[in-house]
Amino acid sequence: MSKQLFERPTITRLTPGVPSKHGTGSVIAAMPLIDGINVNDLMDQFGSPLYIFSEREIRKSMEDVKRAFSVRYHKTQMAWSYKTNYLDAICRIFHNEGSWAEVVSGFEYDKAIRNGVKGENIIFNGPAKSSDELLKAVVNGSFIHIDHMDELFLLTDICNRNNLEARVAVRVNMDTGINPKWDRFGFNYENGEAWDAINRIMINPHLNLMGLHTHIGTYMISTDPYNLAASKLAELAVSIARKFDFHISYIDMGGGFASRNTLRGAYLSGEDTTPSFDEYAEAITSALINSQIKPDKLPVLILETGRALIDNSGFLAGSVIANKRLSDGRRATIVDVGVNLLFTAYWYDHKFHPVGSHSGIVEETSIFGPLCMNIDLLRPSLMFPALKRGDRFVIAKSGAYNLSQSQQFITTRPNVVLISMNREVNVIRRAETLEDISSNEIIPGYLL
Ligand SMILES: Cc1ncc(COP(=O)(O)O)c(C=O)c1O
């Protein structure tokens, strides 16, 4: 092997807080309080790890999004995307703020009904609705968003046999300049599939076309695709009006607005790159208002935004279990929060905030969870202060998808608490026990 050339090492001064070629600065803010409540007290009472939600933050996000859209467009309706977080208490806050329910399975549908949502205020999306689920939705007068031709035929058959009429919308996918294209769900715009589905529905005596739907992607950090998507749906609405002299009742733009989290490896923080609700609203509403739809026929605009409304309102608190050194000398901090509780660790660089004060001296650290699995890595590398065993931290902006996608794996799942508007703390899902998990298991007689 040839001898390698010697390279003089360089030392670069980093100024915390100021973006540099090494990324953003490394000032780590402590988070002793959430919504005025002492995090240490919460963890003493409800354990570690602990999911914490702020009702105040949820209602504030709803207020912000409603204001941004309603000042630009007179008829806007929010529909809470159940899969983003379907804890009953959380859903009820959204319904209390005027949201309908947007569901993608029979399980979510039944949850919405149990949460007091009227059938006619449920939007039923998803590619895998069963015959029984479709029948229930038809009888309840829910909006069924048709995903593919097989579903259109199945629904027609159900309606024929039961002599019923269904309220439906066509889910449309399209090229909005995003790569890879989101063309897995619904009917394609560019190749004429969507227009074909619309025509079939318009001549079907059992299906009443109520609207057009799209969901163009998730964590969209540009608003232009929304403008394009809303224009394309508006063009379809105009074609329907011309050909059938019929005006659809709504255009549903789905979800996808980004939260303020930072994507893994992104150079700039999500705080700086995420568009505001006003920017999304401007992109969508200007496309509708400036379309050829007659002003008195403008449809209701439905939004199914999920993560942007709940991510910032959720926190996951945990404790340090140990520190060790990896073979390359890097510090590894092991914590009691695993990827089974923080699924979004796979695509966000989540911020970790110590609960108590710290030295401010940071070092490159990998943060691992407690699972005895190599994949249990929350942050491959971040500049972080030394926290010792028992020290606590909060992962902010973790309210979207983490609960609904959490898995019971190796350990049981922890308590979830909600800080109410008057700063009462309520458990909204109690920690799992061995009995909860074993209650569905059956031991065959010969193994008893
Ligand atoms: C049909 C539909 N609507 C709304 C949402 C919510 O999306 P987001 O959380 O990105 O706003 C999703 C999520 O995948 C979805 O599939």
The ligand as an SDF file (V2000), in Angstrom:
LIG
                    3D

 16 16  0  0  0  0  0  0  0  0999 V2000
  -56.2030   11.1230    1.7120 C   0  0  0  0  0  0  0  0  0  0  0  0
  -55.3570   11.7890    2.7370 C   0  0  0  0  0  0  0  0  0  0  0  0
  -55.7600   12.9790    3.2330 N   0  0  0  0  0  0  0  0  0  0  0  0
  -55.0440   13.6100    4.1750 C   0  0  0  0  0  0  0  0  0  0  0  0
  -53.8590   13.0990    4.6630 C   0  0  0  0  0  0  0  0  0  0  0  0
  -53.0780   13.8750    5.6870 C   0  0  0  0  0  0  0  0  0  0  0  0
  -51.8560   14.2320    5.1550 O   0  0  0  0  0  0  0  0  0  0  0  0
  -50.8560   15.2100    5.9170 P   0  0  0  0  0  0  0  0  0  0  0  0
  -50.6550   14.6630    7.2950 O   0  0  0  0  0  0  0  0  0  0  0  0
  -49.6110   15.1600    5.0910 O   0  0  0  0  0  0  0  0  0  0  0  0
  -51.4750   16.5620    5.9560 O   0  0  0  0  0  0  0  0  0  0  0  0
  -53.3990   11.8700    4.1500 C   0  0  0  0  0  0  0  0  0  0  0  0
  -52.1370   11.2970    4.6280 C   0  0  0  0  0  0  0  0  0  0  0  0
  -51.4940   10.4710    4.0440 O   0  0  0  0  0  0  0  0  0  0  0  0
  -54.1750   11.1950    3.1760 C   0  0  0  0  0  0  0  0  0  0  0  0
  -53.7810   10.0210    2.6470 O   0  0  0  0  0  0  0  0  0  0  0  0
  1  2  1  0
  2  3  1  0
  2 15  2  0
  3  4  2  0
  4  5  1  0
  5  6  1  0
  5 12  2  0
  6  7  1  0
  7  8  1  0
  8  9  2  0
  8 10  1  0
  8 11  1  0
 12 13  1  0
 12 15  1  0
 13 14  2  0
 15 16  1  0
M  END
$$$$
